[in-house]
């Protein structure tokens, strides 16, 4: 019996020998499904991030760790897919794959796809940085919600284009050092519940501060959230917490999940509140009462004074002995 297996098909050759004839049969068995793990990385390259302003080399170190992590994902399986995006205060852009990628020469001793990922990401990111105009005031808040929206559209397109027998397991990873952005609250909520419906897992790696809104997204979609204690060990944390497939994470010893703060952000001041007022028409949230909803312009009736109930007079009943 001869047995030969690979990732796409399994060939089994059986030979039956009898005194006169030798019968040979060859069976080619194809797997029922091709498992494909799609990883979309969103890298925040906003130069207004606090740790980037303090030391510009940190952005280069984060890029190096991200590229190694991305190649490690591709190395796990030949069927795995990868996409890398960058975002800043002015927009978001795909770094890999790129439609107008420059032709790259192969390097000896390195896997061709690893070289393609590294060279393409570095070249495209250099163009992104050069296009950021320093004359225009930079936005302190990175457009992470816009990048995640583009990532979901990309995942939806691959879902439509997948071949018969292919099963796609998509997930997104955000690497950022920006502060929590309450101004993007509605965008985040739409993204989180859309990702939940599409079975897309959201992971977040925070390099500086706790991110309340993104914690909610990780909890809603079933992803991991981690605030890196030391930037020097960023690559180790990426490989430890975010590289394993979500199906095997429950069997690993990972950092305990954080306590998620589910407070909502008001639409008037973009601040997280404990108690507020909700519009019954568009569900907008406000920290103070307003007779007119600033979102849908619905006019509410002002509560009138409470009616005073007249006390009933007690009747005097004469007791007869």
C-alpha positions as CSV (number, residue, x, y, z in Angstrom):
1,X,0.0,0.0,0.0
2,X,1.3,3.4,-1.0
3,X,0.1,6.5,0.9
4,X,0.9,10.1,-0.1
5,X,-0.7,13.2,1.7
6,X,-0.5,16.9,1.2
7,X,-2.5,20.0,2.2
8,X,-4.8,19.9,-0.8
9,X,-5.4,16.3,-1.6
10,X,-4.7,12.8,-0.3
11,X,-3.7,10.1,-2.8
12,X,-4.0,6.5,-1.8
13,X,-2.8,3.7,-4.0
14,X,-3.7,0.1,-3.2
15,X,-2.2,-2.9,-4.9
16,X,-3.7,-6.3,-4.7
17,X,-1.5,-9.2,-5.7
18,X,-2.9,-12.5,-6.7
19,X,-1.1,-15.5,-8.3
20,X,-1.9,-14.4,-11.8
21,X,-2.7,-10.7,-11.9
22,X,-1.7,-7.6,-10.0
23,X,-4.6,-5.2,-9.5
24,X,-3.8,-1.5,-8.8
25,X,-6.3,1.1,-7.7
26,X,-5.7,4.8,-7.1
27,X,-8.0,6.9,-5.1
28,X,-7.7,10.6,-4.9
29,X,-9.5,12.0,-1.8
30,X,-10.1,15.7,-1.5
31,X,-10.9,17.3,1.8
32,X,-14.4,18.6,2.4
33,X,-13.3,22.1,3.4
34,X,-10.1,24.2,3.1
35,X,-9.6,26.1,6.4
36,X,-8.3,29.6,5.8
37,X,-7.4,32.0,8.6
38,X,-7.6,35.6,7.6
39,X,-5.8,38.2,9.7
40,X,-6.3,41.9,9.2
41,X,-3.8,44.1,11.2
42,X,-4.6,47.8,11.8
43,X,-1.4,49.6,12.8
44,X,-1.8,53.1,14.2
45,X,1.0,55.4,12.8
46,X,-0.4,58.7,14.1
47,X,2.7,60.8,14.9
48,X,0.7,62.6,17.6
49,X,0.6,59.6,19.8
50,X,2.2,60.3,23.2
51,X,4.9,57.6,23.1
52,X,5.7,58.4,19.5
53,X,6.2,62.1,20.3
54,X,8.5,61.1,23.2
55,X,10.7,58.7,21.1
56,X,10.3,58.5,17.4
57,X,12.1,55.1,17.2
58,X,9.1,53.4,18.8
59,X,7.1,53.6,15.6
60,X,9.9,51.7,13.8
61,X,10.2,49.1,16.5
62,X,6.4,48.5,16.4
63,X,6.6,48.1,12.6
64,X,9.4,45.5,12.9
65,X,7.4,43.5,15.5
66,X,4.3,43.7,13.4
67,X,6.0,42.4,10.3
68,X,7.5,39.5,12.2
69,X,4.2,38.7,13.7
70,X,2.5,38.9,10.3
71,X,5.0,36.5,8.8
72,X,4.5,34.1,11.7
73,X,0.8,34.0,10.9
74,X,1.6,33.1,7.3
75,X,4.0,30.5,8.4
76,X,1.4,28.6,10.4
77,X,-0.4,27.4,7.3
78,X,0.0,27.8,3.5
79,X,-3.8,28.6,3.3
80,X,-3.6,31.6,5.7
81,X,-4.3,35.1,4.3
82,X,-3.0,38.4,5.5
83,X,-3.9,42.1,5.2
84,X,-2.1,45.1,6.9
85,X,-3.6,48.6,7.2
86,X,-2.3,51.9,8.6
87,X,-4.4,54.7,10.1
88,X,-3.7,58.2,11.4
89,X,-5.5,61.4,12.0
90,X,-6.3,62.0,8.4
91,X,-7.4,58.6,7.1
92,X,-6.6,54.9,6.6
93,X,-4.9,52.9,3.9
94,X,-4.1,49.4,2.9
95,X,-0.4,48.6,3.1
96,X,-0.7,45.0,2.0
97,X,-2.0,43.7,-0.3
98,X,-1.4,46.6,-2.6
99,X,-2.7,47.0,-6.1
100,X,0.2,49.2,-7.3
101,X,2.9,47.4,-5.5
102,X,6.5,47.9,-6.8
103,X,8.2,44.8,-8.3
104,X,10.4,43.3,-5.6
105,X,13.5,41.2,-6.3
106,X,13.7,37.9,-4.4
107,X,16.3,37.6,-1.7
108,X,18.4,34.4,-1.3
109,X,17.7,32.5,1.9
110,X,14.2,34.0,2.6
111,X,10.8,32.8,1.7
112,X,9.4,34.8,-1.2
113,X,6.1,35.7,0.4
114,X,7.9,37.0,3.6
115,X,10.1,39.2,1.4
116,X,7.0,40.5,-0.4
117,X,5.2,41.3,2.8
118,X,8.1,43.1,4.4
119,X,9.2,45.2,1.4
120,X,5.6,46.1,0.4
121,X,4.6,47.2,3.9
122,X,7.7,49.3,4.4
123,X,7.4,51.0,1.0
124,X,3.7,51.8,1.3
125,X,4.1,53.1,4.9
126,X,6.9,55.4,3.7
127,X,4.5,56.8,1.2
128,X,1.8,57.3,3.8
129,X,4.2,59.2,6.1
130,X,5.4,61.3,3.2
131,X,1.8,62.2,2.3
132,X,1.0,63.4,5.8
133,X,1.2,67.2,5.4
134,X,2.7,68.9,8.4
135,X,1.1,72.2,7.3
136,X,-2.4,70.9,8.2
137,X,-3.0,70.5,11.9
138,X,-3.0,66.8,12.7
139,X,-5.9,65.2,14.5
140,X,-5.0,63.9,17.9
141,X,-7.5,61.0,17.4
142,X,-6.6,58.3,14.9
143,X,-9.4,57.1,12.6
144,X,-9.3,53.6,13.9
145,X,-13.1,53.2,13.3
146,X,-12.6,54.1,9.6
147,X,-9.8,51.5,9.3
148,X,-12.0,48.8,10.9
149,X,-14.8,49.7,8.5
150,X,-12.5,49.2,5.5
151,X,-11.3,45.9,7.1
152,X,-14.9,44.6,7.4
153,X,-15.6,45.5,3.8
154,X,-12.5,43.7,2.7
155,X,-13.5,40.6,4.7
156,X,-17.0,40.7,3.2
157,X,-15.5,40.8,-0.3
158,X,-13.3,37.8,0.4
159,X,-16.3,35.9,1.7
160,X,-18.1,36.5,-1.6
161,X,-15.1,35.5,-3.6
162,X,-14.1,32.3,-1.8
163,X,-14.1,29.1,-3.8
164,X,-16.3,26.2,-3.1
165,X,-15.2,24.1,-0.2
166,X,-13.2,27.0,1.4
167,X,-14.1,28.1,4.9
168,X,-12.8,31.6,6.0
169,X,-12.0,32.4,9.6
170,X,-11.5,36.2,9.8
171,X,-10.2,38.3,12.7
172,X,-8.9,41.8,13.1
173,X,-6.0,43.1,15.3
174,X,-5.6,46.7,16.3
175,X,-2.2,47.9,17.5
176,X,-2.4,51.5,18.8
177,X,-1.0,53.9,21.4
178,X,-3.8,56.5,20.9
179,X,-6.2,57.6,23.6
180,X,-9.8,56.5,23.9
181,X,-11.9,58.3,21.3
182,X,-15.5,59.0,22.5
183,X,-16.2,61.0,19.3
184,X,-16.2,57.8,17.4
185,X,-18.6,56.0,19.8
186,X,-21.4,55.4,17.3
187,X,-19.0,54.3,14.6
188,X,-17.4,51.8,17.0
189,X,-20.8,50.4,18.1
190,X,-21.8,49.8,14.5
191,X,-18.5,48.1,13.8
192,X,-18.7,45.9,16.9
193,X,-22.1,44.5,16.2
194,X,-21.5,44.2,12.5
195,X,-18.4,42.2,13.2
196,X,-20.3,40.0,15.7
197,X,-22.9,39.3,13.0
198,X,-20.2,38.4,10.5
199,X,-18.4,36.2,13.0
200,X,-15.3,38.4,12.9
201,X,-13.2,38.5,16.0
202,X,-11.6,41.8,17.2
203,X,-8.3,41.8,19.1
204,X,-6.8,44.9,20.5
205,X,-3.2,45.5,21.6
206,X,-2.8,48.9,23.5
207,X,0.7,50.3,23.8
208,X,-0.1,53.2,26.1
209,X,-3.4,53.6,27.9
210,X,-6.6,51.6,28.7
211,X,-9.1,51.9,25.9
212,X,-12.6,51.5,27.2
213,X,-14.5,51.5,23.9
214,X,-12.2,48.9,22.3
215,X,-12.5,46.7,25.4
216,X,-16.2,46.6,24.7
217,X,-15.5,45.5,21.1
218,X,-13.3,42.7,22.2
219,X,-15.9,41.5,24.7
220,X,-18.7,41.7,22.1
221,X,-16.8,39.8,19.4
222,X,-15.0,37.3,21.7
223,X,-11.5,38.7,21.1
224,X,-8.5,39.4,23.4
225,X,-7.6,42.8,24.8
226,X,-4.1,43.4,26.2
227,X,-2.3,46.5,27.4
228,X,1.4,45.8,26.9
229,X,3.3,46.3,30.1
230,X,6.7,46.8,28.4
231,X,7.1,48.0,24.8
232,X,10.5,46.2,24.6
233,X,8.6,42.9,24.7
234,X,5.9,43.8,22.1
235,X,6.8,40.9,19.8
236,X,6.7,38.4,22.6
237,X,3.2,39.6,23.6
238,X,2.0,39.5,20.1
239,X,3.2,35.9,19.5
240,X,1.9,34.8,22.9
241,X,-1.6,36.4,23.1
242,X,-2.7,37.1,19.5
243,X,-1.0,34.5,17.2
244,X,-2.8,31.4,18.4
245,X,-6.1,30.6,16.6
246,X,-9.2,31.7,18.6
247,X,-10.3,28.0,18.6
248,X,-7.3,27.0,20.8
249,X,-7.0,30.1,23.0
250,X,-9.2,28.5,25.7
251,X,-6.7,25.8,26.2
252,X,-3.8,28.2,26.7
253,X,-2.7,30.2,29.8
254,X,-3.4,33.8,28.7
255,X,-3.7,37.0,30.7
256,X,-7.1,37.1,32.5
257,X,-9.8,39.2,30.8
258,X,-10.2,42.8,31.9
259,X,-13.3,44.1,33.5
260,X,-15.2,45.8,30.7
261,X,-16.6,49.3,31.4
262,X,-19.9,49.4,29.4
263,X,-20.6,53.1,30.0
264,X,-22.0,55.0,27.0
265,X,-20.7,58.2,25.6
266,X,-23.0,61.2,25.5
267,X,-23.6,62.8,22.1
268,X,-23.3,66.4,23.4
269,X,-19.9,66.4,25.1
270,X,-18.5,63.0,23.9
271,X,-17.9,61.9,27.5
272,X,-18.6,58.6,29.2
273,X,-21.5,58.9,31.6
274,X,-23.2,56.8,34.2
275,X,-26.7,58.2,34.0
276,X,-28.2,60.1,31.1
277,X,-31.2,60.8,28.9
278,X,-32.0,58.7,25.8
279,X,-34.0,59.9,22.8
280,X,-36.9,57.6,22.2
281,X,-36.7,58.1,18.4
282,X,-33.0,57.7,17.4
283,X,-31.6,56.4,20.8
284,X,-29.1,59.3,21.1
285,X,-27.7,59.7,24.6
286,X,-27.3,63.0,26.4
287,X,-25.9,63.9,29.8
288,X,-28.5,66.7,30.3
289,X,-32.1,67.0,29.5
290,X,-32.9,68.9,26.3
291,X,-36.4,69.6,24.9
292,X,-35.1,69.0,21.3
293,X,-33.0,66.1,20.2
294,X,-29.9,67.5,18.4
295,X,-29.6,64.4,16.3
296,X,-33.1,63.8,14.9
297,X,-34.6,67.2,15.9
298,X,-37.5,65.5,17.7
299,X,-39.4,67.9,20.0
300,X,-40.3,66.4,23.4
301,X,-43.2,67.5,25.5
302,X,-42.1,69.3,28.6
303,X,-43.3,67.5,31.7
304,X,-46.1,69.5,33.4
305,X,-46.6,70.0,37.1
306,X,-47.9,66.9,38.9
307,X,-51.6,67.2,39.6
308,X,-52.4,67.7,43.2
309,X,-54.7,65.1,44.6
310,X,-57.4,66.4,46.9
311,X,-57.5,64.6,50.2
312,X,-60.8,63.1,51.0
313,X,-62.4,64.4,54.2
314,X,-63.1,61.7,56.7
315,X,-66.7,61.5,57.7
316,X,-67.4,61.7,61.4
317,X,-69.4,58.7,62.5
318,X,-71.2,59.0,65.8
319,X,-70.8,55.9,67.9
320,X,-74.1,54.9,69.5
321,X,-73.8,52.9,72.7
